[in-house]
Amino acid sequence: MSARYLGAGHTFRLDPPRLRTTGDPAEERHATWFELFFDLVFAAALSQLASSLARSPSAWGFVRFAGLFVVVVWAWILYALYANRFDTDDLIFRLAKSGAMLAIAGAAVNLSDVMSGHGGTAGFALGYVVLRSLLIALYVRARKHTDGSARQLTEVYIVGYSATTAIWTASIWVTTPLCYWLWLAAMVADLAIAPEAWAKLKARPIVVSHLTERFGTFFIIVLGRAVASLVADLAGVDLTLRSWVLAGLCFLTALCFWWIYFDLADTSVVGRGVLGLVYVYSHFLLLTGVGAFGVGSALVVPEAARYGLTAGARWALAGGVSAFALSLAALHIGAEWTSMSDRAFLSRLVLAGLALVLADAGGGMAPVVFVGLLTCAVFGQLMIEALTPREGAATVLQATPPAPPRGQEPALDAPAPAA
C-alpha cells in the first residue's frame, strides 16, 4: 500500500507503517514537531507529581512519587520506541498519539489524589488503559503492513502488552493497596517483554540518532521544569541574600546535570543491540532523580532562614543527585569504550554515596552549607569527567588505558543529542 494524500500540502497523508531501522550506524533521524508537543503533555503529568510531592514530602510520598514517575515515563517510552521503528507521521499515527495525549492528561488529573492517598486510582488506571490500548492498535496496524522480523516484533508487543493492559484494566475495580500491586506486576511484566522484542531485530533494533535525541529532549524538559519551579518559588517569598544564594546554587547544580549528561556521558551502549535497553531503563532513575531535585529546589528557598533543612528538602535534593549519578554509572557499565575501573564511573558511585550520607546526616547544617556542599560535589564530578582523557577508558587502576580500535572514536566524542 502506497501513501495516499487527502488534503492540500499532504497534511492528511495516509502512509502505512514500515520498519524504519536499518543496518547503517550513520543513519540520521530527528524528532518531529508533533513528538515535541507529545512530550510537553507528559511533562504536565510529571509536574502534577512534583507539585504533589512538594506539598507533602513524606517518606511514603517519595515512594509514591518514584513509582508513579516511572509509570508515566514508561508510557512515554512506549510511544518513543514505537515511533523509532514505525513512525510515518501520517494522519492515523497523529490521531492515535493525540488520543494518547488526552488519555495521559486525563490520568494526570487524578495524580494529586493518588499521591495523597485519597482515591483517584480508578481514574488514573482508566486513562492509562486508553493510552496503552491506542498503542496496541498502532502495533496491530504495523503488523498488517510489515513482514519478517518486524512482524515478529509487533506480535511480541501485541500479545505482551495486551496481557499487561488487562492487568491495568482489572485494577480499575480494585481498591488500594491491591491496585498498586497490580500496577507493579504489570510494570515488571512490561520490562521483561522489551528484551524479547528487541532480540527479534538482531542487526539493529533502533535508530540511535532518533532515540538519543528523544531521550535528550525529554531530559531537557524535565530539567527545565526543575528550573521553572525554582523561579516560581523565588516569586512567592520575601527574597533575602540567603534565598538568592540557595537559588543560585540549585541552578548551578542543574547546569552541571546538563553538562555531564550531554557532553560527558558515554551513550555508546545505545547501539549495542538488546544491551541498549540499559540506556532506556537507566533513564527511569535519571529522570526521577532530576524530578526529585526540582522538588527539592522548590522546597529549599522558603527554608533559607531555618537553622537546618527539613528531611523532605534534604532527601529530595540529595536523593535526586544520587539517582542522577547512579543512572549514569549504569550507562557506563554497558558502554563500549569504557570500563568499570574508569575514574568517571568510580567517581559517580562516590558522588551517589556522598549525597545519601549528606541527606541522612545533614539535618543540623545551615541550608546554604548543605546545598553548597551538594553543589560542590556535583561540580567536582563535572570537573573529574571533563579532565578525563577520551582515549578509551581513563582508569585509576591501570597505568595505560585501553585504546579503541584503529580508525574508530569513542562515542563520547559524538555530538550530544539536541532538541
Beta strands, then each sheet from edge to edge (+ up, - down):
strand 1: 4-5
strand 2: 13-14
sheet 1: 1+ 2-
end
